[in-house]
């Protein structure tokens, strides 16, 4: 989770296990999936809610 002015926190079983200060790491880490030039465009679209809805909701895709 990225929180402005606090950094990126990692949680395991509801407990924070690590925190990295600054925005550089957050941009690089989340950019793996969210950058428009990602190597996984389908996953990016799904993470951003741009993919097809689950089949139980809609059979459109």
N, CA, C and O atoms as a Maestro MAE file, in Angstrom:
{
 s_m_m2io_version
 :::
 2.0.0
}

f_m_ct {
 s_m_title
 :::
 protein
 m_atom[244] {
  # First column is atom index #
  i_m_mmod_type
  r_m_x_coord
  r_m_y_coord
  r_m_z_coord
  i_m_residue_number
  s_m_chain_name
  s_m_pdb_residue_name
  s_m_pdb_atom_name
  i_m_atomic_number
  :::
  1 25 0.843 -1.156 0.000 1 A "UNK " " N  " 7
  2 3 0.000 0.000 0.000 1 A "UNK " " CA " 6
  3 2 0.897 1.230 0.000 1 A "UNK " " C  " 6
  4 15 1.843 1.318 0.783 1 A "UNK " " O  " 8
  5 25 0.592 2.188 -0.890 2 A "UNK " " N  " 7
  6 3 1.346 3.442 -0.897 2 A "UNK " " CA " 6
  7 2 0.512 4.525 -0.225 2 A "UNK " " C  " 6
  8 15 -0.656 4.723 -0.560 2 A "UNK " " O  " 8
  9 25 1.121 5.220 0.721 3 A "UNK " " N  " 7
  10 3 0.477 6.336 1.396 3 A "UNK " " CA " 6
  11 2 1.388 7.554 1.225 3 A "UNK " " C  " 6
  12 15 2.540 7.531 1.660 3 A "UNK " " O  " 8
  13 25 0.877 8.620 0.589 4 A "UNK " " N  " 7
  14 3 1.706 9.808 0.386 4 A "UNK " " CA " 6
  15 2 2.358 10.284 1.688 4 A "UNK " " C  " 6
  16 15 1.742 10.257 2.754 4 A "UNK " " O  " 8
  17 25 3.602 10.716 1.579 5 A "UNK " " N  " 7
  18 3 4.426 11.212 2.685 5 A "UNK " " CA " 6
  19 2 4.782 10.132 3.706 5 A "UNK " " C  " 6
  20 15 5.465 10.427 4.687 5 A "UNK " " O  " 8
  21 25 4.336 8.888 3.501 6 A "UNK " " N  " 7
  22 3 4.709 7.800 4.402 6 A "UNK " " CA " 6
  23 2 5.501 6.722 3.674 6 A "UNK " " C  " 6
  24 15 6.404 6.119 4.254 6 A "UNK " " O  " 8
  25 25 5.173 6.476 2.420 7 A "UNK " " N  " 7
  26 3 5.881 5.474 1.647 7 A "UNK " " CA " 6
  27 2 5.023 4.263 1.335 7 A "UNK " " C  " 6
  28 15 3.797 4.303 1.437 7 A "UNK " " O  " 8
  29 25 5.693 3.186 0.951 8 A "UNK " " N  " 7
  30 3 5.033 1.943 0.572 8 A "UNK " " CA " 6
  31 2 5.149 0.957 1.723 8 A "UNK " " C  " 6
  32 15 6.245 0.689 2.216 8 A "UNK " " O  " 8
  33 25 4.018 0.423 2.144 9 A "UNK " " N  " 7
  34 3 3.996 -0.550 3.232 9 A "UNK " " CA " 6
  35 2 3.572 -1.903 2.692 9 A "UNK " " C  " 6
  36 15 2.732 -2.000 1.797 9 A "UNK " " O  " 8
  37 25 4.167 -2.941 3.249 10 A "UNK " " N  " 7
  38 3 3.821 -4.316 2.903 10 A "UNK " " CA " 6
  39 2 3.229 -4.987 4.134 10 A "UNK " " C  " 6
  40 15 3.746 -4.855 5.243 10 A "UNK " " O  " 8
  41 25 2.135 -5.709 3.917 11 A "UNK " " N  " 7
  42 3 1.427 -6.351 5.020 11 A "UNK " " CA " 6
  43 2 1.373 -7.859 4.802 11 A "UNK " " C  " 6
  44 15 1.321 -8.341 3.671 11 A "UNK " " O  " 8
  45 25 1.388 -8.580 5.900 12 A "UNK " " N  " 7
  46 3 1.224 -10.034 5.874 12 A "UNK " " CA " 6
  47 2 0.327 -10.396 7.046 12 A "UNK " " C  " 6
  48 15 0.629 -10.084 8.198 12 A "UNK " " O  " 8
  49 25 -0.771 -11.055 6.737 13 A "UNK " " N  " 7
  50 3 -1.759 -11.445 7.741 13 A "UNK " " CA " 6
  51 2 -2.187 -10.249 8.593 13 A "UNK " " C  " 6
  52 15 -2.327 -10.352 9.811 13 A "UNK " " O  " 8
  53 25 -2.390 -9.113 7.923 14 A "UNK " " N  " 7
  54 3 -2.889 -7.926 8.581 14 A "UNK " " CA " 6
  55 2 -1.867 -7.110 9.348 14 A "UNK " " C  " 6
  56 15 -2.213 -6.081 9.927 14 A "UNK " " O  " 8
  57 25 -0.622 -7.545 9.365 15 A "UNK " " N  " 7
  58 3 0.420 -6.820 10.092 15 A "UNK " " CA " 6
  59 2 1.436 -6.248 9.118 15 A "UNK " " C  " 6
  60 15 1.871 -6.925 8.187 15 A "UNK " " O  " 8
  61 25 1.808 -4.997 9.342 16 A "UNK " " N  " 7
  62 3 2.825 -4.386 8.491 16 A "UNK " " CA " 6
  63 2 4.164 -5.045 8.776 16 A "UNK " " C  " 6
  64 15 4.615 -5.113 9.919 16 A "UNK " " O  " 8
  65 25 4.797 -5.535 7.696 17 A "UNK " " N  " 7
  66 3 6.075 -6.221 7.858 17 A "UNK " " CA " 6
  67 2 7.243 -5.411 7.318 17 A "UNK " " C  " 6
  68 15 8.399 -5.705 7.623 17 A "UNK " " O  " 8
  69 25 6.948 -4.390 6.515 18 A "UNK " " N  " 7
  70 3 8.027 -3.582 5.951 18 A "UNK " " CA " 6
  71 2 7.460 -2.270 5.436 18 A "UNK " " C  " 6
  72 15 6.284 -2.175 5.086 18 A "UNK " " O  " 8
  73 25 8.324 -1.260 5.398 19 A "UNK " " N  " 7
  74 3 7.929 0.026 4.834 19 A "UNK " " CA " 6
  75 2 9.134 0.632 4.139 19 A "UNK " " C  " 6
  76 15 10.245 0.623 4.670 19 A "UNK " " O  " 8
  77 25 8.901 1.159 2.943 20 A "UNK " " N  " 7
  78 3 9.954 1.799 2.161 20 A "UNK " " CA " 6
  79 2 9.533 3.238 1.911 20 A "UNK " " C  " 6
  80 15 8.475 3.492 1.334 20 A "UNK " " O  " 8
  81 25 10.354 4.170 2.343 21 A "UNK " " N  " 7
  82 3 10.057 5.594 2.227 21 A "UNK " " CA " 6
  83 2 10.218 6.083 0.784 21 A "UNK " " C  " 6
  84 15 10.952 5.494 -0.009 21 A "UNK " " O  " 8
  85 25 9.524 7.160 0.468 22 A "UNK " " N  " 7
  86 3 9.692 7.834 -0.808 22 A "UNK " " CA " 6
  87 2 8.768 7.339 -1.901 22 A "UNK " " C  " 6
  88 15 8.067 6.337 -1.755 22 A "UNK " " O  " 8
  89 25 8.791 8.077 -3.007 23 A "UNK " " N  " 7
  90 3 7.917 7.754 -4.130 23 A "UNK " " CA " 6
  91 2 8.603 6.929 -5.211 23 A "UNK " " C  " 6
  92 15 7.923 6.262 -5.991 23 A "UNK " " O  " 8
  93 25 9.927 6.954 -5.278 24 A "UNK " " N  " 7
  94 3 10.631 6.244 -6.351 24 A "UNK " " CA " 6
  95 2 10.318 4.754 -6.344 24 A "UNK " " C  " 6
  96 15 10.028 4.178 -7.392 24 A "UNK " " O  " 8
  97 25 10.373 4.127 -5.173 25 A "UNK " " N  " 7
  98 3 10.079 2.697 -5.103 25 A "UNK " " CA " 6
  99 2 8.627 2.431 -5.483 25 A "UNK " " C  " 6
  100 15 8.346 1.502 -6.241 25 A "UNK " " O  " 8
  101 25 7.712 3.230 -4.969 26 A "UNK " " N  " 7
  102 3 6.291 3.024 -5.262 26 A "UNK " " CA " 6
  103 2 6.027 3.095 -6.764 26 A "UNK " " C  " 6
  104 15 5.311 2.256 -7.312 26 A "UNK " " O  " 8
  105 25 6.601 4.088 -7.422 27 A "UNK " " N  " 7
  106 3 6.403 4.223 -8.870 27 A "UNK " " CA " 6
  107 2 6.944 3.011 -9.615 27 A "UNK " " C  " 6
  108 15 6.301 2.506 -10.535 27 A "UNK " " O  " 8
  109 25 8.117 2.546 -9.224 28 A "UNK " " N  " 7
  110 3 8.715 1.388 -9.900 28 A "UNK " " CA " 6
  111 2 7.929 0.118 -9.611 28 A "UNK " " C  " 6
  112 15 7.648 -0.658 -10.525 28 A "UNK " " O  " 8
  113 25 7.573 -0.101 -8.354 29 A "UNK " " N  " 7
  114 3 6.884 -1.334 -7.962 29 A "UNK " " CA " 6
  115 2 5.498 -1.428 -8.589 29 A "UNK " " C  " 6
  116 15 5.172 -2.435 -9.219 29 A "UNK " " O  " 8
  117 25 4.685 -0.397 -8.425 30 A "UNK " " N  " 7
  118 3 3.337 -0.442 -8.977 30 A "UNK " " CA " 6
  119 2 3.345 -0.306 -10.492 30 A "UNK " " C  " 6
  120 15 2.408 -0.744 -11.159 30 A "UNK " " O  " 8
  121 25 4.391 0.297 -11.039 31 A "UNK " " N  " 7
  122 3 4.520 0.411 -12.485 31 A "UNK " " CA " 6
  123 2 4.666 -0.929 -13.183 31 A "UNK " " C  " 6
  124 15 4.365 -1.054 -14.370 31 A "UNK " " O  " 8
  125 25 5.133 -1.943 -12.438 32 A "UNK " " N  " 7
  126 3 5.254 -3.287 -13.018 32 A "UNK " " CA " 6
  127 2 3.918 -3.709 -13.613 32 A "UNK " " C  " 6
  128 15 3.876 -4.299 -14.693 32 A "UNK " " O  " 8
  129 25 2.829 -3.412 -12.914 33 A "UNK " " N  " 7
  130 3 1.506 -3.831 -13.373 33 A "UNK " " CA " 6
  131 2 0.694 -2.702 -13.965 33 A "UNK " " C  " 6
  132 15 -0.130 -2.941 -14.847 33 A "UNK " " O  " 8
  133 25 0.900 -1.477 -13.510 34 A "UNK " " N  " 7
  134 3 0.006 -0.394 -13.891 34 A "UNK " " CA " 6
  135 2 0.533 0.527 -14.980 34 A "UNK " " C  " 6
  136 15 -0.233 1.326 -15.520 34 A "UNK " " O  " 8
  137 25 1.809 0.442 -15.320 35 A "UNK " " N  " 7
  138 3 2.365 1.278 -16.387 35 A "UNK " " CA " 6
  139 2 1.716 0.908 -17.713 35 A "UNK " " C  " 6
  140 15 1.472 -0.270 -17.977 35 A "UNK " " O  " 8
  141 25 1.439 1.891 -18.537 36 A "UNK " " N  " 7
  142 3 0.790 1.624 -19.828 36 A "UNK " " CA " 6
  143 2 1.650 0.760 -20.744 36 A "UNK " " C  " 6
  144 15 1.137 0.191 -21.708 36 A "UNK " " O  " 8
  145 25 2.950 0.651 -20.462 37 A "UNK " " N  " 7
  146 3 3.847 -0.178 -21.273 37 A "UNK " " CA " 6
  147 2 4.144 -1.520 -20.608 37 A "UNK " " C  " 6
  148 15 5.151 -2.153 -20.927 37 A "UNK " " O  " 8
  149 25 3.287 -1.963 -19.692 38 A "UNK " " N  " 7
  150 3 3.492 -3.219 -18.976 38 A "UNK " " CA " 6
  151 2 3.601 -4.410 -19.929 38 A "UNK " " C  " 6
  152 15 3.086 -4.377 -21.047 38 A "UNK " " O  " 8
  153 25 4.269 -5.443 -19.473 39 A "UNK " " N  " 7
  154 3 4.360 -6.671 -20.275 39 A "UNK " " CA " 6
  155 2 3.122 -7.546 -20.068 39 A "UNK " " C  " 6
  156 15 2.997 -8.604 -20.685 39 A "UNK " " O  " 8
  157 25 2.210 -7.105 -19.200 40 A "UNK " " N  " 7
  158 3 0.982 -7.861 -18.928 40 A "UNK " " CA " 6
  159 2 -0.236 -6.941 -19.093 40 A "UNK " " C  " 6
  160 15 -0.898 -6.605 -18.111 40 A "UNK " " O  " 8
  161 25 -0.530 -6.535 -20.336 41 A "UNK " " N  " 7
  162 3 -1.612 -5.568 -20.542 41 A "UNK " " CA " 6
  163 2 -2.991 -6.075 -20.114 41 A "UNK " " C  " 6
  164 15 -3.823 -5.287 -19.665 41 A "UNK " " O  " 8
  165 25 -3.241 -7.369 -20.247 42 A "UNK " " N  " 7
  166 3 -4.546 -7.906 -19.839 42 A "UNK " " CA " 6
  167 2 -4.712 -7.792 -18.323 42 A "UNK " " C  " 6
  168 15 -5.771 -7.394 -17.838 42 A "UNK " " O  " 8
  169 25 -3.666 -8.142 -17.582 43 A "UNK " " N  " 7
  170 3 -3.715 -8.018 -16.127 43 A "UNK " " CA " 6
  171 2 -3.898 -6.558 -15.726 43 A "UNK " " C  " 6
  172 15 -4.667 -6.254 -14.815 43 A "UNK " " O  " 8
  173 25 -3.194 -5.655 -16.403 44 A "UNK " " N  " 7
  174 3 -3.327 -4.221 -16.112 44 A "UNK " " CA " 6
  175 2 -4.772 -3.775 -16.291 44 A "UNK " " C  " 6
  176 15 -5.325 -3.086 -15.433 44 A "UNK " " O  " 8
  177 25 -5.378 -4.163 -17.393 45 A "UNK " " N  " 7
  178 3 -6.762 -3.781 -17.661 45 A "UNK " " CA " 6
  179 2 -7.695 -4.310 -16.576 45 A "UNK " " C  " 6
  180 15 -8.609 -3.608 -16.143 45 A "UNK " " O  " 8
  181 25 -7.466 -5.536 -16.141 46 A "UNK " " N  " 7
  182 3 -8.303 -6.116 -15.093 46 A "UNK " " CA " 6
  183 2 -8.099 -5.396 -13.761 46 A "UNK " " C  " 6
  184 15 -9.067 -5.139 -13.045 46 A "UNK " " O  " 8
  185 25 -6.857 -5.070 -13.423 47 A "UNK " " N  " 7
  186 3 -6.579 -4.357 -12.176 47 A "UNK " " CA " 6
  187 2 -7.226 -2.978 -12.165 47 A "UNK " " C  " 6
  188 15 -7.645 -2.487 -11.117 47 A "UNK " " O  " 8
  189 25 -7.302 -2.363 -13.331 48 A "UNK " " N  " 7
  190 3 -7.898 -1.033 -13.445 48 A "UNK " " CA " 6
  191 2 -9.403 -1.087 -13.704 48 A "UNK " " C  " 6
  192 15 -10.037 -0.048 -13.887 48 A "UNK " " O  " 8
  193 25 -9.973 -2.283 -13.719 49 A "UNK " " N  " 7
  194 3 -11.402 -2.421 -13.931 49 A "UNK " " CA " 6
  195 2 -11.825 -2.227 -15.367 49 A "UNK " " C  " 6
  196 15 -12.977 -1.888 -15.638 49 A "UNK " " O  " 8
  197 25 -10.897 -2.439 -16.299 50 A "UNK " " N  " 7
  198 3 -11.198 -2.228 -17.712 50 A "UNK " " CA " 6
  199 2 -11.414 -3.537 -18.458 50 A "UNK " " C  " 6
  200 15 -11.692 -3.528 -19.657 50 A "UNK " " O  " 8
  201 25 -11.290 -4.641 -17.773 51 A "UNK " " N  " 7
  202 3 -11.460 -5.941 -18.405 51 A "UNK " " CA " 6
  203 2 -12.913 -6.372 -18.367 51 A "UNK " " C  " 6
  204 15 -13.789 -5.610 -17.959 51 A "UNK " " O  " 8
  205 25 -13.155 -7.572 -18.783 52 A "UNK " " N  " 7
  206 3 -14.499 -8.129 -18.745 52 A "UNK " " CA " 6
  207 2 -14.883 -8.445 -17.303 52 A "UNK " " C  " 6
  208 15 -14.029 -8.839 -16.509 52 A "UNK " " O  " 8
  209 25 -16.149 -8.278 -16.961 53 A "UNK " " N  " 7
  210 3 -16.582 -8.663 -15.621 53 A "UNK " " CA " 6
  211 2 -16.540 -10.181 -15.478 53 A "UNK " " C  " 6
  212 15 -16.511 -10.893 -16.482 53 A "UNK " " O  " 8
  213 25 -16.536 -10.682 -14.254 54 A "UNK " " N  " 7
  214 3 -16.530 -12.133 -14.062 54 A "UNK " " CA " 6
  215 2 -17.718 -12.779 -14.759 54 A "UNK " " C  " 6
  216 15 -18.776 -12.159 -14.868 54 A "UNK " " O  " 8
  217 25 -17.563 -14.033 -15.241 55 A "UNK " " N  " 7
  218 3 -18.623 -14.686 -16.000 55 A "UNK " " CA " 6
  219 2 -19.939 -14.810 -15.242 55 A "UNK " " C  " 6
  220 15 -20.998 -14.851 -15.868 55 A "UNK " " O  " 8
  221 25 -19.903 -14.872 -13.920 56 A "UNK " " N  " 7
  222 3 -21.145 -14.971 -13.162 56 A "UNK " " CA " 6
  223 2 -21.961 -13.687 -13.235 56 A "UNK " " C  " 6
  224 15 -23.175 -13.705 -13.027 56 A "UNK " " O  " 8
  225 25 -21.300 -12.578 -13.527 57 A "UNK " " N  " 7
  226 3 -21.992 -11.294 -13.612 57 A "UNK " " CA " 6
  227 2 -22.470 -11.030 -15.032 57 A "UNK " " C  " 6
  228 15 -23.573 -10.524 -15.239 57 A "UNK " " O  " 8
  229 25 -21.646 -11.370 -16.001 58 A "UNK " " N  " 7
  230 3 -21.996 -11.078 -17.385 58 A "UNK " " CA " 6
  231 2 -21.366 -12.107 -18.304 58 A "UNK " " C  " 6
  232 15 -20.192 -12.443 -18.154 58 A "UNK " " O  " 8
  233 25 -22.116 -12.593 -19.224 59 A "UNK " " N  " 7
  234 3 -21.588 -13.527 -20.215 59 A "UNK " " CA " 6
  235 2 -21.174 -12.819 -21.490 59 A "UNK " " C  " 6
  236 15 -21.046 -13.453 -22.537 59 A "UNK " " O  " 8
  237 25 -20.964 -11.510 -21.417 60 A "UNK " " N  " 7
  238 3 -20.695 -10.701 -22.602 60 A "UNK " " CA " 6
  239 2 -19.323 -10.946 -23.210 60 A "UNK " " C  " 6
  240 15 -19.130 -10.674 -24.395 60 A "UNK " " O  " 8
  241 25 -18.366 -11.450 -22.444 61 A "UNK " " N  " 7
  242 3 -17.008 -11.575 -22.968 61 A "UNK " " CA " 6
  243 2 -16.645 -13.008 -23.289 61 A "UNK " " C  " 6
  244 15 -15.532 -13.276 -23.741 61 A "UNK " " O  " 8
  :::
 }
 m_bond[243] {
  # First column is bond index #
  i_m_from
  i_m_to
  i_m_order
  :::
  1 1 2 1
  2 2 3 1
  3 3 4 2
  4 3 5 1
  5 5 6 1
  6 6 7 1
  7 7 8 2
  8 7 9 1
  9 9 10 1
  10 10 11 1
  11 11 12 2
  12 11 13 1
  13 13 14 1
  14 14 15 1
  15 15 16 2
  16 15 17 1
  17 17 18 1
  18 18 19 1
  19 19 20 2
  20 19 21 1
  21 21 22 1
  22 22 23 1
  23 23 24 2
  24 23 25 1
  25 25 26 1
  26 26 27 1
  27 27 28 2
  28 27 29 1
  29 29 30 1
  30 30 31 1
  31 31 32 2
  32 31 33 1
  33 33 34 1
  34 34 35 1
  35 35 36 2
  36 35 37 1
  37 37 38 1
  38 38 39 1
  39 39 40 2
  40 39 41 1
  41 41 42 1
  42 42 43 1
  43 43 44 2
  44 43 45 1
  45 45 46 1
  46 46 47 1
  47 47 48 2
  48 47 49 1
  49 49 50 1
  50 50 51 1
  51 51 52 2
  52 51 53 1
  53 53 54 1
  54 54 55 1
  55 55 56 2
  56 55 57 1
  57 57 58 1
  58 58 59 1
  59 59 60 2
  60 59 61 1
  61 61 62 1
  62 62 63 1
  63 63 64 2
  64 63 65 1
  65 65 66 1
  66 66 67 1
  67 67 68 2
  68 67 69 1
  69 69 70 1
  70 70 71 1
  71 71 72 2
  72 71 73 1
  73 73 74 1
  74 74 75 1
  75 75 76 2
  76 75 77 1
  77 77 78 1
  78 78 79 1
  79 79 80 2
  80 79 81 1
  81 81 82 1
  82 82 83 1
  83 83 84 2
  84 83 85 1
  85 85 86 1
  86 86 87 1
  87 87 88 2
  88 87 89 1
  89 89 90 1
  90 90 91 1
  91 91 92 2
  92 91 93 1
  93 93 94 1
  94 94 95 1
  95 95 96 2
  96 95 97 1
  97 97 98 1
  98 98 99 1
  99 99 100 2
  100 99 101 1
  101 101 102 1
  102 102 103 1
  103 103 104 2
  104 103 105 1
  105 105 106 1
  106 106 107 1
  107 107 108 2
  108 107 109 1
  109 109 110 1
  110 110 111 1
  111 111 112 2
  112 111 113 1
  113 113 114 1
  114 114 115 1
  115 115 116 2
  116 115 117 1
  117 117 118 1
  118 118 119 1
  119 119 120 2
  120 119 121 1
  121 121 122 1
  122 122 123 1
  123 123 124 2
  124 123 125 1
  125 125 126 1
  126 126 127 1
  127 127 128 2
  128 127 129 1
  129 129 130 1
  130 130 131 1
  131 131 132 2
  132 131 133 1
  133 133 134 1
  134 134 135 1
  135 135 136 2
  136 135 137 1
  137 137 138 1
  138 138 139 1
  139 139 140 2
  140 139 141 1
  141 141 142 1
  142 142 143 1
  143 143 144 2
  144 143 145 1
  145 145 146 1
  146 146 147 1
  147 147 148 2
  148 147 149 1
  149 149 150 1
  150 150 151 1
  151 151 152 2
  152 151 153 1
  153 153 154 1
  154 154 155 1
  155 155 156 2
  156 155 157 1
  157 157 158 1
  158 158 159 1
  159 159 160 2
  160 159 161 1
  161 161 162 1
  162 162 163 1
  163 163 164 2
  164 163 165 1
  165 165 166 1
  166 166 167 1
  167 167 168 2
  168 167 169 1
  169 169 170 1
  170 170 171 1
  171 171 172 2
  172 171 173 1
  173 173 174 1
  174 174 175 1
  175 175 176 2
  176 175 177 1
  177 177 178 1
  178 178 179 1
  179 179 180 2
  180 179 181 1
  181 181 182 1
  182 182 183 1
  183 183 184 2
  184 183 185 1
  185 185 186 1
  186 186 187 1
  187 187 188 2
  188 187 189 1
  189 189 190 1
  190 190 191 1
  191 191 192 2
  192 191 193 1
  193 193 194 1
  194 194 195 1
  195 195 196 2
  196 195 197 1
  197 197 198 1
  198 198 199 1
  199 199 200 2
  200 199 201 1
  201 201 202 1
  202 202 203 1
  203 203 204 2
  204 203 205 1
  205 205 206 1
  206 206 207 1
  207 207 208 2
  208 207 209 1
  209 209 210 1
  210 210 211 1
  211 211 212 2
  212 211 213 1
  213 213 214 1
  214 214 215 1
  215 215 216 2
  216 215 217 1
  217 217 218 1
  218 218 219 1
  219 219 220 2
  220 219 221 1
  221 221 222 1
  222 222 223 1
  223 223 224 2
  224 223 225 1
  225 225 226 1
  226 226 227 1
  227 227 228 2
  228 227 229 1
  229 229 230 1
  230 230 231 1
  231 231 232 2
  232 231 233 1
  233 233 234 1
  234 234 235 1
  235 235 236 2
  236 235 237 1
  237 237 238 1
  238 238 239 1
  239 239 240 2
  240 239 241 1
  241 241 242 1
  242 242 243 1
  243 243 244 2
  :::
 }
}
